Amino acid sequence: MERAVLQITLFGLLLALAATQPNKDDWDIYSFHINSTVTSRYATTVITSRMANRMDESKEIEFHVRIPKNAFISKFRMFIDGQVYDGIVKGKEKARQQYTEAVSRGQSAGLVSSVGRTLEEFKTSVTVAAHKKVTFELTYEELLKRRLGKYELQIHARPMQPVKSFKVDVHIHEESGINIVEVKGGLALADAINKTHADNEVWVNFYPTEDQQKTCTSCGEQGLNGDLVIVYDVNRDSGLGDIKTSAGYFVHHFAPSSLTRISKNVVFLIDRSGSMHGKKMQQTRLALIHILNDLSEDDHFGLITFDGSISYWKRELVQANQRNLESAKIFSRNIRESGATNINSAVLEGASLLNAHPREDSASILILLTDGDPTSGVTNLEQIQSNVRVAIADEFPLYCLGFGFDVNFEFLEKMSLQNNGVARRIYEDSDADLQLKGFYEEVATPLLIDVTMSYEGGTNLTQTVFSQYYNGSEIVVAGQITDNDIGTFTPQVVAISSSKKMTFSNPNGTVESTGTESADHIQRVWAYLTVKQLLEKELLLSGAEKENVKREALELSLKYSFVTPLTSMVVTKPEGGDTEVLHKPKEGEAPQTGSRHPNIGSSGSVMHTSGTRQGHLARVMHTSAGSVMHTSGARQASPGARQGLPGPPAYGYGGMDLSSIQPKDSGLRSTQLNAERVFSASILTMIQRDYTVHVQDMDSLGISKIEDLEESTMLPPNIDEAPTQVHATIVPATDNIPVSHRFLLKTENQSLPLCFDVTGDVRLKLLHHPTSELSVHGELDSVSNGGFRRIVIQLNADLYVDVEVNKITVREGSRITHHTGQDPITAGSWTIIRRDKDIDVAGGDTHLVILIQGKDAQSFLWPVLRQQSSDSAEGILALNPVYEEVPQTPTTKLRIKDQEIDVTRANAADYSISPPLTLDCWLLSADSALQRRLEAFIV
C-alpha cells in the first residue's frame, strides 16, 4: 500500500509551524545530541533530537532549534516508523510552485521568521502515532570568522525540557596548531564540561545531567536554553599564511602576525537627529568617549555631527594628543539631538575631510552612525549612494552602523559594500555602547592596506583585493587549481605596510598538497564563500548583470545543497503532515511571504478542528494561496490571498460549531480588521459566511462598502460625503461577534512591554498636543490589511495631511493637492518625504515616521513617533507606561500607579520596526493598560 505524502517547502533558514503551539507535555525528548566538527575554520554541525509520543493518541511533535545567521542548512531528515524522509534543495520558484499546488489541494501552509543578533530559528513539526518515536536531524555549515584575534563557534541548545541523554560533542582540528581555547556561555557548567587540548586538536564534551540542566546560568525547570561558545585561535607566522589544497581546490587563510601597526585617519559621523533622543544618544556619547580614549597619539581624527545641518568639532583632521582628545570629549558630551537627518551632506563632508588631509603611510577610515533614513537635503537613496561613491573614489572604506530597526539597513549595506566597507546593525539594548565600541576595536589597528592576493595556476577565485587588513582579523580566499596541477600553483600577496611595500610568498616557490583534508571539504569551503560573496555582489548590480550573478549563486546553492535566500528545501512527510514555508532572510529583511505571527502563515486563513485536539477548537493561519478551513471531515480552499507580516497568535472560539460554517460561494473568505496601534498589535481573524458590519461611525466616512475603501476619501469632519449602509466580509451578523485587536505598549527599562485587546471597529486618536493644533488620527484597515489604511494629520485649523499607502493628499483651506511621487512636500512649516518603505513627517521638534508594512496591494501604514515637542502630548503614540512586578503573589500582578492588576503572559507583533518582530508581553485590560477609559482614545 502506497504511503501518501505531503510536501513541505522550506524557504531559507526559518521554518514555521502554522498552527497553535503543540503541547510540550505530550512528548518526551529522550535524546538530544549536537555534534560539531571544525576543520580549517569550517564548521559542520549536526543536531539530532529523538522524541517519543507517550500519549494514547496521535500527537503533533515539534522540532525547534536556533542556528547561527551565517550558516547554511545543508541537510534535514526525519526518521519515522522505520522510514527516512530526506530534504531536497530546489530553486525557490520551483519549490514555491509545489507549495502553491499543495495549498490548492487543501493542505495547510505557513511561515515564520524569528531573527536575533546572531541566531536564526528553525521550527517544524510532525504528527506521531501513539507510543511511537520520531528522530529529527538537521545539518548546517559555516565558515568561522576571526574577530579580535579569535574564532567563535556558537552552539545554541534549547530543548525546553530536561533531557535524559543530552550531549554536545565538539572536535576542532587545525593543522597549524591551536594556541588558545576557552569554553564560555550561559551553558558553560564546569562540572559538566570536559575539554582536551592536544597541539592541533581540541575536544569539548558537554554532558549535563538532568539536574544540572536546571541549574546553569541559562537553565530552569524547563531545561537548557542558552549558548555554549568555544573560542580559539591558531598558531600563525609573519609569512604567507595557511594554505590547504585537496581534489583541485584550495583555501588560503592569511593573517600575518608581528606586523607594525599603521597610523590611521578616522572621521566619525554621528547622527544627532531627533530620533536619537534619549538612551540611544546617551549610549552613543558614552561609546564615543571610550573610542577616543583608545586612539593612539600618531592617529589623526575628526568629528562631525549632523541632523538637518552639519556641525564640525574642527574643520580639519587633528592629531590624537591629550589636548585634542579632551576637547573632543567635551564636544561629545554636549551633543544634543533635534531636527531631521541629512545623511548625504554628512558623508560627503566626512569624505572631504579625509581627502583634504592625506598622510603617507596611513590608513583612512570613515564611520557613519545613524538610526534612520535621510529626511533632509538629498533624500533619494540611489542619488546618495552615487554621490558617496564619487566622493570616496575607492580611497578608503566606509563603515555604516545602523542603530536599531528603524534604519533602511539594505541602503546602508549597499553603500558600505560600494565603498569597500561593511554595515553592522547596532541593537537597541543595554549594551549598545559596548556594541559600538566592539565594532571600532575590529578596525582600530590597520596593519596592511591595498592588499592584493594573486594565484598563478588558480581559477574561479573568490575576492582577492582588500582595502585594509586589521589586527585580529583574517583574509580568506578560495579557488580552484587549474587542471589540478599543484606544481604550477603559486600564491603571492602584495600589500603596503607602515613604511614599505611587502610581498608574501612561499619560500619554496610552490605549494605542496596537504592531503589531510576530506575529498570535498575544501571544495565546500570554496562553494560557501563564493555563494556568500555572490549574494553581496548581487545587491550592488542591476539588470542583466544582477540576474547573471543570481543565476550563478543559485546553481552553486543547488549543487552543494545550501539553503540560501535563493533556494528552498522540499521534504516529504507521512500522511497528515502540513505544507509549510521556510524563508532565509537577509539582515534587516522582512519575510517575503510573511505571516502575522510565528504560528501564522503568509496569507488567507485556516481553521483546524480535530477530535484529537480537545480544547483547541480553531486555529488560524495565513497561506500564500488563499483561505483554508480545516475541520475533522472537510478541507476547502479559496483564492483571494494576501501576503502579510508577523503578527498575533490565533484564537479559537469555544462553543462555535465550525463544521457548520460554509461559504456563500465556492470558497471561504476571511478578512481582518486590525486595530494594531502605533507600537504594535495582534489580530484575531475568523472564518465567516454572511457579513454585516456594525460600526457606529463608518457612515461618516462616506464609504459605501468595504471594497470601496481604496477609492474613498478620509477627510476632516467638515467634509461631507453621502452616508450609505455598509456591508463587509468581517463577522457573521447572526452571531454578532466583533473583531478583536491586540495592542502593544512598549516600556522603558521593563522586562516586558504591556499589551491589551480592543474589540470592535474604531478610529483611534494617535496624537494630540493640547497647546497646539496638531492632532493625528488613524483609520484602521477593515478589509484584510494589518494596520492603518489612512492616517490624517491636522497641522492647524485649515491644514490637513491625509496619508495613504499610494498617495498623500494635502488640504489647505479649499485647496487640495495629491502627491504620488517621492519629491519632498511642504505643508506650512512641515516637510513630508515619501520613500519606498516609509513616509517622514517633520516640523519643529516633532518627527513622525509612517512605516509602509506589507507588500504591493497588501500594504498598510504604521505610525511611529520619533520625537515630540511636548511632554503633555496625548494619544496612543504619546503613552509611556511604567509598572513594577508585584512579588510573591499566586498569580502574576503588576503595580501601575498604585493599582495592582492581574496579567497573563502573551505576545504581539511589533510593527513599529521593519521587519516586524513578535514580542512577549503582559496582557491586561485596555482600561488598565491605558490608565483611563478606552473611549478616551476613540474618535
N, C-alpha and C positions, 0 to 999 in steps of 0.2 A: 504494500500500500504506500502510495507516494505521500511524502510529507509536504504539507502546504507551508509555504514560507511567505514572510513579509519582508520587504526590502527597507533597509534603513539608510538614509542618506546623511552623512556626517560632513557638514560644511565647515572646514577649518579645524580649530582646536577645541571648540566648545560644543558639547552635545547637551540637548535639553530633554528632560522628561516633561512632556506636555500633559500634565495631569496633576492631581493632588499628590502631595508627597506620600510615598509608601510608608507604612508604619514600621519603624525600625525594630519594634519589639517582636515583629512577626518572623524575623530571620536571625540567624546566628552566623557571624563571621568567625569561623573556627580556624582560619589560617590567612595571614596577610604578610606576604613576603615582598621585599623590594631588593632587587639585585642590580647594582650599578658597576659597570666596568669602564675604566678610563684608560685609554692608551693614547699617548702623544696628544693629550689635552682634549681628545674627542670621547665624549661620554655616551654610552648606550645603557639605558635604564629600563628594566622590566619590572612592572608592578603586577603581582599575581594575588588575586583575592578569591578565596574559596568560601562559599556560603551555603547554608542549608536552610531549607524551609521546615521549621519544626511544627508547623500547624497541620491541622487535619483537613485543610482545603488549600487550593492553589492560591499563591500569593505573589505579589509583584515585588521583586528584589532589585535593589538599586546598587549600582557601582558608581562611586563618586570620588574622584581624586583631583589633585591640583598638580600642575606640571609647570616648569619654567617657561616664560614667554618666548625665549629664543629657541625653544626646542621645536622639532618637527616630529609629530607622531608618524611612525613608520609601520606599525603593526597593531592590530586589535583582533582578539579572538575570544570566543566563548565556547566553553565545553559544557554541554547539557545532554544528559542521558546517553552518554557514550558517543555523541555526535560533536564534531568540531565545526564552528561557524566562523569562517575567516573573513576579514575585511579586504576589500579590493579598492585601491585608489583609482579614481577616474577623474576626467576633466569635470569642472564644476557644472558646466552646462549640460553634459550628458547625465550627470547624477541628478541635477535639478529636474530634468525631463522625467527620469524614472520616479523621482519623488512626487512630481505632479500627477503622473499616471496612477501612482499608488493612492494618492489622496482622492482622485476621481473614482476609484473603486470603493471608497468609503473607509479607507484606513486613516488613522489619525496621524497628525503631524505636529511638529513643534520645534522651537529653537530657543536657546537662552545664551546670553553672553555675560560672563562674570569675570572681570579682569581686575587684578590688583596691581601693586607696584611691580612685582617680579613674577607673578604666577598667573596661569590661566586655568580654567576649571573644565574638567571633563566629567560628564554625568550621563549615565544611561541606565536602563532597567529592563528586566525580562520577567515574564510570568513563569513561575516554577511550580510544578505539581507538589501536592502534599508529601512531606517527608523525602523530597528529592533535593539534589545538590546542583550547584552551578559554579563554574570557575571562570573568572574574567582575567584576561591577560592583556596588558597594554604596554607597548614598547615605544619609547621616544629617544631621539638622538639630539645632541647639541655639542657645539664646539665651545669649550670653556674660554672665556675672555680674561686676559690678565689685566687687573686693575690694582694700582698702588702696590705693585710687586708681588701679587698673589693671585692664584686661581681659586674660585669658589665653586664647589659642587653643592647645590642646594637640593635637598630631598624633603618633600613635604609629606607628612603622614597624618591622615585624617580618617581613620576607620569609624570614629564616632561611637565606638563601644570597645570595652576591653576585649582583647583577642587572646585566645589560649596559646596560639603559636604565632607570635609577632616577631619578624626578623628583618633587619636591614643589613645587607652584606655589600661592602664597597671594596673593590680592588683597583688600585691605581698602579700603572706601570709606565715609567718614564725612563727611556734608555740612557738619558744624560745624567740621571740620578736625582733624587728628591732630597732637598736640604732642610725643609721645614714641613711640618704637618701639624694641624690643630683641628680639633673637633669642637664645635660650638653650636649654639642654637637652643631654642626652648626645650628640645628633646634630649639635650646632652646630659643624661644621667650617668654620673661617674661609675656607679655600681653596675650599670647595665652595658657599658661600652668596653670593648676590648680593641686596642689599637696596636698593630705590629708594624714596625718600620725597619726595612732591611735594604739599605742602599737605594736601589732604583725601584723598589716596590713598597706599597703600603696596603695593609688590610685593616678595615674597620668593620667590626661586627657589633650590632646593637640589638640585643635580645632581652628586652624588658619583660618582667613577669607581669601577670595581670594586676597585681597590687602596685607595682612600680608604674604601670601605665596610668594610674590615677594620681600620682604624687609628684610628677615633674613640673617644671615651670609652666609648660603648655599642656597640662593634663587636668583631668577632672573625673567625675563619676562616669562621664561618657567616654572616657579613654583619651587616647592621644589626639592632639590637634595642634601641630606645630612643625617646626623645621629642624632638620639635622643638617648642619653645614660643615663640610670638610674643606679646610683651607690648606693650600700647599703651594710650594714653588719648587723650581728645578734648578740644578746647577747650570751655570752659563759662563761663557768667557767673553772676551772682547772681540772675538773673531766673527766669522760668517754666520754662526748660529747652528741650529739643529735642523738637519735635512733628512727626511725619511723617504725612501723610494720602495715601490712594490708594484709589480704587474703593470709597468708602464706609466705609473702615476707618481707624483712627488708632492710633499708638503714641506714648506720651509718656514720655520719659526725663527724670527730674527729679533733679538732683544739684547744687544751687546751691553756689557757692564763696564765699569771703570772708565767711563767717558766723562769729560769735563762738561759741566752744565753750560748752556748758552744763556747769556743775559736776555731778558725779554722786554718788549714794549707792549703794554697791555692797556686797553681802554675799556672801561666798564660803562655800559649804557643802562641806566636804571629808570624804569617806568615809575613815575610818581603820579599817575592819573588818579582820579577819584576812586576808582575801583580797587586801588591798592590800600585803601583806608583800613586802619586797624591792625590786626595781628600780622597780616602779610607785610606791611611796611615795617612794623617792629622787627620782624624776623629778618627782613632784608637789611635793615640798618645794622643789626647785630652781626649778620654774616659778613657784611662788607667791612666792618671794623676788624673782624678776625682775619679776613683775607689781606687787608692792609698790613696787619702785623706780620704776615708771612712773606711779604715782599722782601727780596734781597736788595742790598744797597746799590748794586750795579743794575737793578731793574729801573725802567722808566715807566710812568703810568699817567693816566688821565681819567677823569670822572665827568660824565655827562648825565644829567637827569632830564627827563622830558615828560611833559603832558601834551597840551596843545602847542606849547613852545619849548624851546631848548635852553637849558641853563648849564653853563660850564663852571667847574671848580676853578680850572685855569685853562686858558686857550692854547696851551702847548703841553707837550709831554715834559714831565719833570722827573728828576732823579728821586728814588725812594729813600731819601735820607730822613733822619729823625724829624727835622723841622717840617719837611713837606708832609710826612706821614701824619704828624699831629694835626696839621692844618686840614688835611683830608678827612681825618676822623671827626673833627668839629663840623665840617661840611656835611658829612654823612649823618651825624646825629641830628642835624637840623633839616633833613629832607622832609618836606611836608607834601601830602597828597591832595590834589584837586585838579579838576579840568579833564580834558579829553586825552587822546592818545595819538601822537604823531610819530609813528614808527619810521616812516620814510626819512624824515629830516634827521631823526636821531641817528640812524645807521649811517647815513651819508656824512653827517658831521663827524662821527667817530672814525669812519674811514679816512676822511680828510685829515683828521688829527694825526693818524698814523702815517699817512702818505707824506705829510708835511715835515715829519721829523724822522727820516730814515737814519738808522745807525748800522754800520757794518758789523758783521759777526754777531747779530742779534736776531731774535725771533719775535715777530709781531703777532698779536692775538687780539681779536675783537669779541667781546662777550656782551650779549644782549639779554636782559631780563625783562619780561613783560607778562602781564596777566590777562591781556585782552587783545582785541582786534584793532586795527587802525581806525580812528574815528575823526581825525582832522588831517589837514594837508592832503597829500596823495593817499587815497583810500583804496584804489584799485590794486588788488593783490599782485596781479601779474606785472603791473607797471612798477610797483615797489621792488619786486624781485629783479626786474630788468635794470632798474636804476642802481640797485645794490651790486649786481654783477659788474656793471661798468665801473662803479666807484672802487671796488676791491680789486678787480682785474687780476685775480689769481695771485695776488701778492701776499696774502695772509689768510688764515681761516677765520670764519665767523661761527661762533658757537651761540646757539639760541636756547635760552632756558624759559620754558613756558610754565608759569606759576598757576597751578590749579587746572580746572577743566573748562574754564570759560574761553580759553585761547583756541584759535584755529591751529591745532598742532600740525596739520599737514602743510599749512602755509609756512610755519617756522621750519619744519623738517626739510621742505623743498629748498627754502632759502639757504639753510645751512649746507645741504649737500651740494648746491650750486657753487658754494664758496669754500669747499674743502673742509667743512666742519661737520658737526653733528648737532642734533637737537635733543634736549633732555627735558622730560616733564618733572617739575618740582611739585610734589603733592602737598596740598594744604593740610598740614598736620603739625603736631607739637615739635617735630624735629626738622621743620622746613629749613631753618638756618643751617643745620648740620648737612642737609642735602646740598644746599648751595655751596657750602664750604668744601664738602666732599668732591663735588664736581670740579671746583677750582684746583683742588690738590692733584687731580688727574692730569691737568695741563700746566701745572705750576713750574715744572722743571723740564724745559726742552733740552734735548741732548743732541739732536741732529735735525737739519732742515733740508728740504729739497732731496728727499730720499728716492732713489731710482733703483729698482730691483730688475736685473736682466738675467735671462736664462738662455744661453746658447744651446740649441738642441732641445728646446722646450716649446710647447704649443698649447693652445687653449688655456691660457693663463688667467688667473683671477687678477684683481687690481695689483698693479706693480709700481705705481707712482704715489708717493705720500708727501704731503707738505711738511709734516713735522713728526718726529719720534720723541715721545716723552718718557722720562724716567718712570719705571714701574709698569709700563705698558708693553706691548709686543706687536710686531707686524707679522702677519701670516699670509703667505702666498702659496697657492697650489696650482698644479697644472699637469699636463701630460708630457711624457718624454717621447720625442719624435722617434717612431719606429722601435720604441722600447730599447733604444741603443744607449745604455748608461755610459758607454765610453766617450760619447760625443756631447754629453750633457755637462755644461759648465755654468754654474751660477756665479753671480757677482753683484755686489751692492755698492753704489756710489752715492755719497752724501756730503753735506757740508757740516763740519763740526764748529767748535767755538772759534777756530782761527785758521782752518785749512780744509781743503777737500780731502775726503777719506775714501779709500777703496777697500772693501772687504771681499776677500776671495779665499778659495780653498788652496792652501799651500801646495797641495799635490796636483792642482790643476783640474781634477775631475772628482766626481762623487762616486763612492762605492755603494753598491746595492746593500741596503740594510738586511734584507732577507728575514727580518724578525716580525714583520707585520703580517696580519692575515691577508689573504689574497685580495679582499675587496675593501679593507679598512681605509686605506689612504684614498682609494677611489671615492668612497663615500664622503670623506672629508672634503675632497675637491668638489663633489656634487653639492654638498651642503653649502659651502662657501660661495660657489657660483650662483646657486639659486638665491641666496640672501642678497648678493650684490646685484643680480639682475632685477630683483624686486625693487631695490633702491633706485637703480638706473631707470626703470620704467616710470617712476614718479617724475623724473626730470624731462621725459620726452613727450611727444605728441604725434598724432597721425600715424603714418606707416611705420616709422621708427619705433614708436611705442608698441604697436601690435607685433612687430618682429621680436622685440625683446620679451614681451609677454608669452609669445609662442615658444621661444627658446626656454624660458623658465618653466613653462607648462610641460614641455617634453621631458626635461630633466626630472621634474617632480613626479611625473608618471613612471619614468624609468626606474627611479630609486624609491618609489612608493612613499614619497613625502606628502603629508597633508599640509598644504600651504594655502594662502588666500586664493590660489588659482585652481585648487583641486578639492575633491571630496572623497570620502570613503563610503563604499556601499557594502553593507553587511546583511546577510540573511539570518533571520531568526525563526524559531518554531512558530507554528500557528498560534495566533492570539497576540503576537507582538505588535508594537506600534511602529509607524513610519515616522522617523524623526530627522531633524536637520541640525547639522553642526557647521558653524562658520568660524574660521580663524581670522579675527580682525587685526588690522594694523593698529599701532599705538594711536589712541585717540579716535579711532573709527567706530561709528555706531554699527550695530549688526545690519547686514544687508537685507535680510528678511527677518527683521527683529520680531520679538514678542513683547508683550506688555508686562511680562513677569518671568522669572526663571521657570515658572511652571506653566507658562502660556506660550503658544507658538506665534506665528507671524501674522496671520490674518484670517478673517472669518471666525467661526466659533464652533466649539464641540461640547456636548454634554454626554457623560457616560453614566449609565446605571448598570448595576450588576448585582446578582444575588450574593456574590462573594464579597461585596464591599458594603456591608451594612453600615449605616451612619454616614456614608458618602453618597447622597442621593444624586448629586450632579457635580460635574467638574467642567470648566470652561477653558478652551484654548483657541488661539487664532491660527489658522492654517494659511499657507500661501496659495491655496487653490479654491477656497470657498468655505462655507459653513457646513459643519458636520454635526449631527446629533447621534450619539450612541446610546441605545437602550439595550436591554438584555436580549431583545429579539430582532432589532432592525437597525440598519445604518443607511443614512441618506446624506447626499451631498448637494451643494448648490454652488453656482458661481457667485460673483459679486464680492470677491475678496478684497481686503485692503492690507497693506503692509504697515506694521506698527513698530512699537519700540517697547523696551522692557517696562512692565507695569505690575499690576497687583496680583495677589493670589485669586484663584477662582473660588466662588462661593456657591453652595447649593441651597435650595430652599426646602426645609423639612416639610413633609406633608404634601409636596407637589407631585402629582402623578405624571411623570414625564412621558410615560408610554402613551398618554392620551394627547400629547401635543403633536399636531400635524399641521403642516403649512397649507396656506391657501393655494399656492401654485405648486410647480413641480419640485421646488426646493425650499429648504428652510432659509429664513432671513434673520440676521441678527444685527443689532446696532448697539452703539454705545453712547451714552451721554456722560461726558467726563467733566466733573467739577474739580479737576485737579487744580489746586491753587498755585500761587506763584512759585513755591518751592518744589512741590511735588504732589502727586496724588495717585491713588489706585482706583481702578474702575471695576464695577460689577456689571458683567454682561450676561444677558439672558436670551433664551430662545423664545420667540413669540409667534402668534398667528394673527389675531385681529388687533389692530393698533389704533388707539386714540390717545393723544397727549393731553393731559390735564395740567395745563400751565397757566398760571394766573396772568402773566404779562406778555405772552407770545403775541397776542393781538396787537399790542402797542408797537411791536416791531414791524408790523406790516408784512408778515410772511404768510403766504397763502398755504404753503405746505413745506414739509421738511426738505423735499427735493429742490425747492426754490431758494434755499438759503444762499447758494452761491451767487444768485442774481439780486438778492435783497440788499437793502442798504441799512446799516445800523447808524443812525444819526441821532443827535441830541433830541430830547423830548419835544422841543418846539417844532420839529419837522414832522408833519402829519403824513401818515400813509393810511390807505383804506384798510380797516381791520377785517380779517377773514378768519373763519374757523380753521383750526389746524388739525391735520391728520398726519400721523407719522408712525414709523415702524420702531416703536420703543418698548412698550409693555402691553400685556393683554388687558384690554379695557375691562373685561369682566372680572378679572382678579384685582384690578386697581393696585397693582404692585409698583411702587415708584422705583426709579433707578437710584442706586446708591453710589456715592463717590467717596474716596478716601483722600484726605489731605495730609501733607507732611509739613510740620513746622520745625525748621532747623533751630538748634540751640547752641550757644557758645559754651565751651568748657563743660559739656554734659556728656554722659556716656552714650545716650541715645537721643534722637530727636523725638518730638511728640507727633502723634497722628490721630485723626478723628474722622468720622464719617458724616457726610451730609446727604440727606435724602431729598430727591426732587430736582426739578429743572430750575435753576436760579441764575440770576445775573449778579455778579459779585462786585463789591466795592474793593478795588485793589489798593488805591492810594488816594489820600486827600490831605492837603495842607490847610489847616484852619485859618492860617494867617495869609494865605494867598488863594488865588482862584484855580490852582492846579488840582485836578482830580483825574483818576484813571479808573475806568470801569471795563470789565471783561465779559463778553458773551460766550458762554460755553458752547462747544460744538454739540449739536443734538442729533447728529446722524451716526457717524462711525469714527470720526477723528477723535483723538485723545486729549484735546486741550481746548484752547480758546479759538473760536472761529474769527472773532473780531475783538479788537481792543481799541476803545475810544479814549483819547487823552484830551481833556479840556484844559487849554493853556490859559485862557481868560474868557470873559463873558462872550466874546464874539469869535473866538479862535479855537477850532477843534481839529485834531488829527485822528483820522479813522484808519487803523492799520488792519489789513488783511494779508493773507499769505502771498497773494499775487499782485496786490496793488496797495497804494497808500493814497488816501483822499484827504485833502486839506480844505477845510471850510473856514473862511474868514469873512464874517458878515454874510452877505448874499453871494459871495464869490466862491465857487467850488472848483478845485483843480485835482486831476487824477494823475498819479505818478506810478509808472510800472518799471522804470529802469533803475540804474544804480547811481545816478547823479545825485549829489547832495541836495537836500531840500531845506530851505529856510522858511521857518514859520515864526514870525515875530523875532524874538531873541533866541529861538530854539533852532537846533540843527538836527535833521533826521538823515541818517545814512543807511541805505539798504545794501546788504551783501547777500551772498548766496544762502547763508545759513543763519543770519541774524539781522536785526534792524536796530540801529543805535539811535536813541533819542536823548539829547543832551541840551541843557540850558541852565545857566547859572551854576549852582552847586548840586544840581540834580542830574543823575545819569541813569537812564532806564535802558536795558537791553532786552529786546524781544527775540527770543530764540525761535527758529523755524525747525521744528522737530518733524520726524517722519520723512516721507519721500513723495515727490510729484503730487498727484491728485489727493494723496492721503496725508498731506502735510497739515500741521496745526501750529498755533502760536503758543509761546510760553514766556511770560514776562518775568524779568529778574531785576530787582533794584540794586544797582551797583553803588550808588551814592545818593544821599538825600541831605537837604539843607536844614531840615528842621527835626528836632527830637520830638516835637509834638505831632508829627505826622500820624494819620490814622489809616486804617485799611489793612488788608491781609499782608501786603508787602512790607508794612512797617512793623509787624509784630516781631518781638524778640523775647520769647518766653524764657523764664528762669524757674527751675524746680530743684528739689532735692529728694533723694530717695529716703523713705521712712524705714529705718532698720527694724529688724526683729518683729515683723508682722506676719500673720498667717498667709495673707495674700499680698501681692505687690501693691504698694501705695506710694504715691508721690505727694510731696507738700508743695503747693503752689499758692503763694500769697496767703499763708496761714491756713489753707484748707487742705485736708488730707483726702486724696482722691484715689479710688481703686483703678488700676490699669492692668492691661494684659500685654504681653509681647506680641507684636505683629510685624508687618513690613509694608513698604510702599515704594513706588518708583520716584526717583529724584530727577525731574525733567528740567531742573534749573542748570544742569550741566549737560554737555554733549560729548560723548554718548551718555545716555542716562544710565544710572546705576540703581539697583534695588537696595534699599537700606532697611535694617531692622529699626523698629520704633516702639514707643509706648503708646498703646491705643487707649483713648479715653473719650468721653462725650465731647461734642463740639463746644457746648457752653463752658465746660471745664477747661478745655484747651485754650479757648479764646478769652476766658475770664470775663465774659459778658454774653448776652443772648446772641445766638447766631443771627437773628433777624437784623442786628445792627450792621451786618456786613452784606445784606441783600438789598439790592436796589430795584 
